[in-house]
Amino acid sequence: MSLQKFPDGFLWGAATAAYQIEGAWNEDGKGPSIWDTFVRKPHRILNNDTGDVTANHYHKMPEDVQMMKEMGLQSYRFSISWPRVMPNGKGAVNQKGLDFYDHLVDELLAANIIPNATLYHWDLPQASQDLGGWPNRDIADWFADYAQVMFDKLGDRVPMWATHNEPWVVAFTGYAIGDFAPGISDYSQAFQSVHNLLRAHGKAVQLYRKGNYKGEIGIVLDLQHSQPASDDEADVAASHRRYELTNGIFLEALFNGRYPEQLMDWIGPLAPDVQDGDMALINQPIDFLGMNYYMTFAVKFANRGGFLKFSQDFVSSGNWGKTDAGWGVNPAGLMASLTHLRDHFGNPKIFIMENGCAAIDDADENGYVIDNDRINYLRSHLLTAQEAIQEGVNLQGYYVWSLMDNFEWAHGLSKRFGLVRINYETGERTLKKSAGWYKEVINQNGVYE
């Protein structure tokens, strides 16, 4: 075995999201989010699970920060709950909610852990959805007001900010497919949501620049890799349509100030309403691009494949099977995604903000889990990331998803992604084998082949 080293200063962390771990869904003045509403509708979530308690991080936060320190994390990526800070989505600020994140940042800094804050990870205030949600053009201003509150409170101490996490999921899984909150199935609303999410991003970036904060700001995209199922021209075209739908619609807007022309022509009347100045607003320079990578799809033309006329299947590379969530395992897709950013979008500064897998975690009587499948998954992707750096990709950090087991959206509490096991009955935390393995990776700034 040889140790594959990462560059000096490479940043190592782990990530979570507010709704998935915080609990305390209706405490200390927090308003309801669209997820608080959605999980209360019958048969939306597996086993009718909710995020009402989940890992109870809201009450266990200082303990969790000490756990991060024990694990050797250099940075912690968390999201801020918009309805915890602004219960009505706009207007009055909930001081107790704001104080929670203020305290979290202070705890992280005292533990010598770099805070990395995401403003929006899917938990829209229900009050904002009642006014139309992301399809409503006015939401960009509501989001900007919320962002300003957070910048004013934490901008002196948080050096890394992301506006949105995976806006594709927000727009399409929430407003087109309807699997996630708010559970709407309307592609016209989905494409308008894409546009307003990006406008909101642009407004927040402008405010950050205006405030002359000392940190950096970017956005986090879910960059799935699409590859044609064959060399057939129809499959190649179908794969490209899928790429434009999932990746290109965001990348082209952010970096080039336009939406993919072929996609816009294909969707016709479903295209978003773009007004003068919108694309320039979206095309703000960002300091980094956050990317989440989990999966690669083989795509083929399908004449009954919806309005985009394609079908897709998870594809694993080599002898990899699938994760406990049923997702393929394809480190080669990570390399393809990273080099695509290098070659087509100016080789931006990149942080992998999420990468990880659900595994079947069999805990012993002490709650300890020997999760070798997760370790092998992480090792393979880290080796690929290191190889991409050698190929000139400007990759500067890596965050495991997730720090701890949590509410995994429509899967409820049934899928475990964490380096730390959560006993949902007692709230007890237990570091898994993968947590110890990752600590060694951080200590040696490298991973063994």
VEXDREN-2710 file (C-alpha; in Angstrom, 1 decimal):
% VEXDREN-2710
k/r/px/py/pz
1/MET/0.0/0.0/0.0
2/SER/1.1/3.5/-0.8
3/LEU/-0.1/6.7/0.8
4/GLN/-1.6/9.1/-1.8
5/LYS/-1.0/12.6/-0.3
6/PHE/-3.2/15.6/-0.8
7/PRO/-1.8/19.1/-1.3
8/ASP/-0.8/21.1/1.8
9/GLY/-3.8/23.1/3.1
10/PHE/-6.4/20.6/1.6
11/LEU/-9.5/21.0/3.8
12/TRP/-11.2/18.0/5.4
13/GLY/-14.7/18.2/6.9
14/ALA/-18.1/16.6/7.3
15/ALA/-21.5/17.9/6.5
16/THR/-25.1/18.0/7.8
17/ALA/-28.4/19.8/7.1
18/ALA/-30.6/21.6/9.6
19/TYR/-33.9/19.7/9.0
20/GLN/-32.1/16.4/8.9
21/ILE/-30.4/16.6/12.3
22/GLU/-31.7/19.5/14.5
23/GLY/-35.1/18.4/15.7
24/ALA/-36.8/21.0/17.9
25/TRP/-39.2/21.6/15.0
26/ASN/-41.5/23.8/16.9
27/GLU/-39.4/25.1/19.8
28/ASP/-38.1/28.5/20.8
29/GLY/-40.1/30.4/18.3
30/LYS/-39.2/28.4/15.2
31/GLY/-41.9/28.6/12.4
32/PRO/-43.0/25.5/10.4
33/SER/-41.1/24.6/7.2
34/ILE/-42.5/22.9/4.1
35/TRP/-40.9/19.7/5.5
36/ASP/-42.7/20.1/8.8
37/THR/-45.9/20.2/6.7
38/PHE/-45.0/17.5/4.2
39/VAL/-44.1/14.8/6.7
40/ARG/-47.5/15.2/8.4
41/LYS/-49.3/14.2/5.2
42/PRO/-50.0/10.4/5.2
43/HIS/-47.8/8.1/3.1
44/ARG/-45.4/10.8/2.0
45/ILE/-42.4/9.5/4.0
46/LEU/-41.3/5.9/4.6
47/ASN/-42.8/4.6/7.9
48/ASN/-44.3/8.0/8.4
49/ASP/-41.1/9.2/9.9
50/THR/-40.5/12.9/10.7
51/GLY/-37.7/15.2/11.5
52/ASP/-39.4/16.4/14.7
53/VAL/-36.5/15.0/16.8
54/THR/-34.1/13.0/14.5
55/ALA/-30.6/13.5/16.0
56/ASN/-31.7/16.2/18.4
57/HIS/-28.7/18.4/17.4
58/TYR/-30.5/21.5/18.6
59/HIS/-30.2/20.4/22.2
60/LYS/-27.0/18.4/21.8
61/MET/-25.0/20.8/19.8
62/PRO/-22.1/21.5/22.2
63/GLU/-21.7/17.7/22.7
64/ASP/-21.7/17.3/18.9
65/VAL/-19.0/19.9/18.4
66/GLN/-16.8/18.2/20.9
67/MET/-17.4/15.0/19.0
68/MET/-16.2/16.7/15.8
69/LYS/-13.1/17.8/17.6
70/GLU/-12.4/14.3/18.7
71/MET/-12.8/13.1/15.1
72/GLY/-10.2/15.6/14.0
73/LEU/-12.5/17.5/11.6
74/GLN/-10.9/20.7/10.2
75/SER/-14.2/22.1/9.0
76/TYR/-17.9/21.5/9.6
77/ARG/-20.5/22.3/6.9
78/PHE/-24.0/23.0/8.4
79/SER/-27.1/24.6/7.1
80/ILE/-29.2/27.3/8.7
81/SER/-32.9/26.8/9.1
82/TRP/-34.6/29.8/7.5
83/PRO/-37.8/29.3/9.5
84/ARG/-35.9/29.0/12.8
85/VAL/-34.4/32.5/12.1
86/MET/-37.4/34.1/10.3
87/PRO/-40.5/32.1/11.2
88/ASN/-42.7/34.0/8.7
89/GLY/-40.1/33.8/5.9
90/LYS/-39.7/37.6/6.0
91/GLY/-40.0/40.4/8.5
92/ALA/-39.5/39.6/12.2
93/VAL/-36.3/37.8/13.3
94/ASN/-36.5/35.1/16.0
95/GLN/-33.7/36.0/18.3
96/LYS/-33.5/32.5/19.9
97/GLY/-33.1/30.9/16.5
98/LEU/-30.4/33.3/15.6
99/ASP/-28.7/32.7/18.9
100/PHE/-28.5/29.0/18.3
101/TYR/-26.3/29.5/15.2
102/ASP/-24.3/32.2/16.9
103/HIS/-23.5/29.8/19.7
104/LEU/-22.7/27.0/17.2
105/VAL/-20.2/29.2/15.4
106/ASP/-18.6/30.2/18.7
107/GLU/-18.3/26.5/19.7
108/LEU/-16.8/25.5/16.4
109/LEU/-14.2/28.3/16.6
110/ALA/-13.3/27.4/20.2
111/ALA/-12.7/23.8/18.9
112/ASN/-10.5/25.1/16.0
113/ILE/-13.1/23.9/13.4
114/ILE/-13.8/26.2/10.4
115/PRO/-17.5/26.9/10.1
116/ASN/-19.0/26.5/6.6
117/ALA/-22.6/27.7/6.4
118/THR/-25.2/27.0/3.8
119/LEU/-28.1/29.4/3.8
120/TYR/-30.7/27.1/2.2
121/HIS/-30.9/23.3/2.4
122/TRP/-34.5/22.7/1.4
123/ASP/-36.5/23.8/4.5
124/LEU/-38.4/26.7/3.1
125/PRO/-40.6/28.5/5.6
126/GLN/-44.2/27.3/5.1
127/ALA/-45.3/31.0/5.2
128/SER/-43.2/31.6/2.1
129/GLN/-44.7/28.6/0.3
130/ASP/-48.1/29.9/1.2
131/LEU/-47.2/33.0/-0.8
132/GLY/-46.2/30.9/-3.8
133/GLY/-42.8/29.5/-2.8
134/TRP/-39.9/29.4/-5.2
135/PRO/-42.0/29.9/-8.3
136/ASN/-42.9/33.4/-6.9
137/ARG/-40.5/36.0/-8.3
138/ASP/-40.6/38.0/-5.1
139/ILE/-38.9/35.2/-3.2
140/ALA/-35.5/36.3/-4.4
141/ASP/-36.0/39.5/-2.3
142/TRP/-37.2/37.5/0.7
143/PHE/-34.1/35.3/0.5
144/ALA/-31.8/38.3/0.2
145/ASP/-33.3/39.8/3.4
146/TYR/-32.8/36.5/5.2
147/ALA/-29.2/36.3/3.9
148/GLN/-28.5/39.8/5.1
149/VAL/-29.6/38.9/8.6
150/MET/-27.2/35.9/8.6
151/PHE/-24.3/37.9/7.1
152/ASP/-24.8/40.6/9.7
153/LYS/-24.8/38.1/12.6
154/LEU/-22.1/35.6/11.5
155/GLY/-20.2/37.2/8.7
156/ASP/-17.3/38.3/10.9
157/ARG/-16.7/34.7/12.0
158/VAL/-17.8/32.4/9.2
159/PRO/-15.3/32.3/6.3
160/MET/-17.3/30.0/4.0
161/TRP/-20.8/30.6/2.7
162/ALA/-23.0/28.8/0.2
163/THR/-26.3/30.2/-0.9
164/HIS/-28.1/27.0/-1.9
165/ASN/-27.6/23.3/-1.6
166/GLU/-28.6/21.3/-4.7
167/PRO/-31.1/23.7/-6.2
168/TRP/-32.0/21.0/-8.8
169/VAL/-33.5/18.9/-6.0
170/VAL/-35.4/21.9/-4.7
171/ALA/-36.9/22.7/-8.1
172/PHE/-37.5/19.3/-9.6
173/THR/-37.9/16.8/-6.8
174/GLY/-40.0/19.4/-4.9
175/TYR/-42.0/21.1/-7.7
176/ALA/-41.9/18.7/-10.7
177/ILE/-41.7/15.2/-9.4
178/GLY/-43.3/15.9/-6.1
179/ASP/-41.4/13.3/-4.1
180/PHE/-40.1/16.0/-1.7
181/ALA/-41.7/19.0/-0.1
182/PRO/-43.7/20.9/-1.0
183/GLY/-44.9/17.9/-3.1
184/ILE/-46.0/19.6/-6.3
185/SER/-46.0/18.1/-9.8
186/ASP/-45.8/20.9/-12.3
187/TYR/-42.7/21.3/-14.5
188/SER/-43.6/24.9/-15.3
189/GLN/-43.3/25.7/-11.6
190/ALA/-40.0/23.7/-11.5
191/PHE/-38.3/25.6/-14.2
192/GLN/-39.5/28.9/-12.8
193/SER/-38.1/27.8/-9.4
194/VAL/-34.7/27.2/-11.0
195/HIS/-34.7/30.7/-12.2
196/ASN/-35.8/32.2/-8.9
197/LEU/-33.3/30.1/-6.9
198/LEU/-30.5/31.4/-9.1
199/ARG/-31.8/35.0/-8.8
200/ALA/-31.9/34.6/-5.1
201/HIS/-28.3/33.3/-5.2
202/GLY/-27.2/36.3/-7.2
203/LYS/-28.8/38.8/-4.8
204/ALA/-27.2/37.1/-1.8
205/VAL/-23.8/37.2/-3.5
206/GLN/-24.2/40.9/-4.3
207/LEU/-25.0/41.6/-0.6
208/TYR/-22.0/39.6/0.5
209/ARG/-19.8/41.7/-1.8
210/LYS/-21.3/44.9/-0.6
211/GLY/-20.7/44.0/3.0
212/ASN/-17.0/43.5/2.4
213/TYR/-16.9/40.3/4.5
214/LYS/-13.6/38.6/4.7
215/GLY/-14.8/35.1/3.7
216/GLU/-15.8/33.4/0.4
217/ILE/-19.2/32.7/-1.0
218/GLY/-20.4/30.2/-3.6
219/ILE/-23.2/27.7/-4.3
220/VAL/-23.4/23.9/-4.0
221/LEU/-24.7/21.8/-7.0
222/ASP/-25.6/18.2/-7.2
223/LEU/-23.5/17.2/-10.2
224/GLN/-24.7/13.8/-11.3
225/HIS/-22.8/12.3/-14.2
226/SER/-24.7/11.2/-17.3
227/GLN/-23.3/8.9/-19.9
228/PRO/-24.9/7.5/-23.0
229/ALA/-26.0/3.8/-22.7
230/SER/-24.6/3.2/-26.2
231/ASP/-22.9/5.0/-29.1
232/ASP/-26.3/5.3/-30.8
233/GLU/-27.0/8.9/-31.8
234/ALA/-30.3/8.9/-30.0
235/ASP/-28.8/7.8/-26.8
236/VAL/-26.0/10.3/-27.0
237/ALA/-28.6/13.1/-27.5
238/ALA/-30.7/11.8/-24.7
239/SER/-27.7/11.8/-22.3
240/HIS/-26.9/15.3/-23.3
241/ARG/-30.5/16.4/-22.6
242/ARG/-30.3/14.9/-19.2
243/TYR/-27.0/16.6/-18.5
244/GLU/-28.5/20.0/-19.5
245/LEU/-31.5/19.3/-17.2
246/THR/-29.5/18.4/-14.1
247/ASN/-26.2/20.1/-14.5
248/GLY/-26.0/22.4/-17.5
249/ILE/-29.0/24.6/-16.6
250/PHE/-27.2/25.7/-13.5
251/LEU/-23.6/25.7/-14.7
252/GLU/-24.3/27.7/-17.9
253/ALA/-26.3/30.3/-16.0
254/LEU/-23.8/30.7/-13.2
255/PHE/-20.6/30.8/-15.3
256/ASN/-21.8/32.0/-18.7
257/GLY/-25.0/34.0/-18.0
258/ARG/-27.3/31.9/-20.1
259/TYR/-29.5/28.8/-20.1
260/PRO/-28.7/25.8/-22.4
261/GLU/-30.2/26.7/-25.7
262/GLN/-31.1/23.2/-26.8
263/LEU/-32.9/22.6/-23.5
264/MET/-34.8/25.8/-23.7
265/ASP/-35.9/25.0/-27.2
266/TRP/-37.0/21.5/-26.1
267/ILE/-39.1/22.6/-23.2
268/GLY/-40.7/25.5/-25.0
269/PRO/-43.6/27.0/-23.0
270/LEU/-42.2/25.4/-19.8
271/ALA/-39.2/27.7/-19.9
272/PRO/-38.8/30.3/-17.1
273/ASP/-39.8/33.9/-17.4
274/VAL/-36.5/35.7/-17.8
275/GLN/-36.6/39.5/-17.4
276/ASP/-34.1/42.1/-18.3
277/GLY/-31.0/42.0/-16.0
278/ASP/-31.8/38.5/-14.6
279/MET/-29.0/36.6/-16.2
280/ALA/-26.4/39.3/-15.3
281/LEU/-27.7/39.0/-11.7
282/ILE/-27.2/35.2/-11.8
283/ASN/-23.8/35.5/-13.4
284/GLN/-22.1/37.0/-10.4
285/PRO/-18.5/35.9/-9.9
286/ILE/-18.3/33.3/-7.1
287/ASP/-15.4/32.4/-5.0
288/PHE/-15.9/28.6/-5.2
289/LEU/-18.2/26.0/-6.6
290/GLY/-19.4/23.3/-4.1
291/MET/-20.2/20.0/-5.7
292/ASN/-22.0/17.0/-4.3
293/TYR/-21.3/13.7/-6.0
294/TYR/-23.1/10.5/-5.5
295/MET/-24.2/8.8/-8.7
296/THR/-23.7/8.2/-12.4
297/PHE/-26.5/7.3/-14.8
298/ALA/-26.5/5.4/-18.1
299/VAL/-29.0/7.2/-20.3
300/LYS/-30.8/6.1/-23.4
301/PHE/-33.5/7.4/-25.7
302/ALA/-37.0/6.3/-24.7
303/ASN/-40.0/7.2/-26.8
304/ARG/-42.2/6.9/-23.7
305/GLY/-39.6/8.6/-21.5
306/GLY/-41.5/11.7/-20.5
307/PHE/-41.3/15.0/-22.3
308/LEU/-37.4/14.8/-22.4
309/LYS/-37.7/11.3/-24.0
310/PHE/-35.0/9.4/-22.0
311/SER/-34.7/6.6/-19.5
312/GLN/-31.9/6.1/-17.0
313/ASP/-30.3/3.5/-14.8
314/PHE/-27.7/3.7/-12.1
315/VAL/-24.4/2.4/-13.3
316/SER/-21.6/1.2/-11.1
317/SER/-18.0/1.0/-12.2
318/GLY/-15.8/-2.0/-11.8
319/ASN/-17.1/-4.6/-9.4
320/TRP/-19.0/-2.2/-7.3
321/GLY/-22.6/-3.0/-6.5
322/LYS/-25.1/-0.6/-5.0
323/THR/-25.4/1.2/-1.8
324/ASP/-28.1/0.5/0.8
325/ALA/-30.1/3.4/-0.8
326/GLY/-30.0/1.5/-4.1
327/TRP/-27.6/4.0/-5.7
328/GLY/-24.8/2.9/-7.9
329/VAL/-21.2/3.4/-6.9
330/ASN/-19.1/5.0/-9.6
331/PRO/-15.9/6.8/-8.7
332/ALA/-15.1/7.2/-12.4
333/GLY/-18.2/9.5/-12.6
334/LEU/-16.6/11.8/-10.1
335/MET/-13.5/12.1/-12.2
336/ALA/-15.6/12.8/-15.3
337/SER/-17.5/15.5/-13.4
338/LEU/-14.4/17.2/-12.0
339/THR/-12.5/17.2/-15.3
340/HIS/-15.7/18.6/-17.1
341/LEU/-15.6/21.6/-14.7
342/ARG/-11.9/22.0/-15.5
343/ASP/-12.3/21.8/-19.2
344/HIS/-15.6/23.7/-19.8
345/PHE/-16.0/26.2/-16.9
346/GLY/-12.6/27.7/-16.3
347/ASN/-11.3/25.2/-13.7
348/PRO/-13.0/27.0/-10.8
349/LYS/-12.0/26.4/-7.2
350/ILE/-14.0/23.4/-6.1
351/PHE/-14.9/21.8/-2.8
352/ILE/-16.6/18.4/-2.7
353/MET/-19.2/19.4/-0.2
354/GLU/-21.0/16.0/0.0
355/ASN/-19.9/12.5/-0.8
356/GLY/-20.8/9.3/1.1
357/CYS/-23.2/6.4/1.1
358/ALA/-25.9/4.7/3.0
359/ALA/-24.8/1.4/4.4
360/ILE/-26.3/-1.4/6.3
361/ASP/-25.0/-0.7/9.8
362/ASP/-25.1/-3.6/12.2
363/ALA/-24.4/-2.1/15.7
364/ASP/-23.1/-4.3/18.5
365/GLU/-24.3/-4.1/22.0
366/ASN/-22.3/-0.9/22.5
367/GLY/-23.6/0.7/19.4
368/TYR/-20.4/0.3/17.5
369/VAL/-20.6/-0.3/13.8
370/ILE/-17.9/-1.9/11.6
371/ASP/-18.8/-0.2/8.4
372/ASN/-16.2/-1.5/6.0
373/ASP/-18.5/-0.9/3.0
374/ARG/-18.6/2.8/3.8
375/ILE/-14.8/3.0/4.3
376/ASN/-14.2/1.3/0.9
377/TYR/-16.7/3.7/-0.8
378/LEU/-15.0/6.8/0.7
379/ARG/-11.5/5.5/0.0
380/SER/-12.3/4.9/-3.7
381/HIS/-13.7/8.4/-4.1
382/LEU/-10.9/10.0/-2.3
383/LEU/-8.3/8.2/-4.5
384/THR/-10.2/9.5/-7.5
385/ALA/-10.2/13.0/-6.1
386/GLN/-6.5/12.9/-5.5
387/GLU/-6.0/11.6/-9.1
388/ALA/-8.1/14.5/-10.4
389/ILE/-5.9/17.0/-8.5
390/GLN/-2.9/15.4/-10.2
391/GLU/-4.7/16.0/-13.5
392/GLY/-4.9/19.7/-12.8
393/VAL/-8.4/20.0/-11.2
394/ASN/-8.6/22.9/-8.7
395/LEU/-10.1/20.8/-5.9
396/GLN/-9.3/22.2/-2.5
397/GLY/-11.4/20.3/0.0
398/TYR/-13.6/17.3/0.8
399/TYR/-16.6/16.9/3.1
400/VAL/-18.1/13.5/4.0
401/TRP/-21.9/13.1/3.9
402/SER/-22.7/12.8/6.7
403/LEU/-21.3/13.6/10.0
404/MET/-24.1/11.6/11.7
405/ASP/-27.1/9.5/10.9
406/ASN/-30.1/11.6/10.2
407/PHE/-33.6/12.0/8.6
408/GLU/-32.9/11.0/5.0
409/TRP/-35.9/12.8/3.4
410/ALA/-38.4/10.5/1.8
411/HIS/-36.5/7.5/3.2
412/GLY/-37.2/8.8/6.7
413/LEU/-34.9/7.3/9.4
414/SER/-34.4/4.1/7.5
415/LYS/-31.1/4.9/5.7
416/ARG/-27.9/5.6/7.6
417/PHE/-25.2/7.8/6.0
418/GLY/-23.3/8.9/9.1
419/LEU/-19.8/8.5/10.4
420/VAL/-21.5/8.6/13.8
421/ARG/-24.4/6.3/14.7
422/ILE/-27.4/7.9/16.3
423/ASN/-29.6/5.7/18.5
424/TYR/-32.9/7.4/17.7
425/GLU/-34.5/6.0/20.9
426/THR/-31.9/7.3/23.3
427/GLY/-30.1/10.0/21.3
428/GLU/-26.7/8.3/22.1
429/ARG/-23.9/9.0/19.7
430/THR/-21.3/6.3/18.8
431/LEU/-18.4/6.8/16.4
432/LYS/-18.4/4.1/13.7
433/LYS/-15.2/2.5/12.4
434/SER/-15.4/4.9/9.5
435/ALA/-15.0/7.8/11.9
436/GLY/-11.7/6.5/13.1
437/TRP/-10.6/5.7/9.6
438/TYR/-11.5/9.3/8.4
439/LYS/-9.6/10.7/11.4
440/GLU/-6.5/9.0/10.1
441/VAL/-7.0/10.2/6.6
442/ILE/-7.2/13.8/8.0
443/ASN/-4.1/13.3/10.2
444/GLN/-2.0/12.0/7.4
445/ASN/-3.6/14.3/4.7
446/GLY/-3.8/11.3/2.5
447/VAL/-5.4/7.9/1.8
448/TYR/-3.8/4.5/1.2
449/GLU/-4.5/2.8/-2.1
END
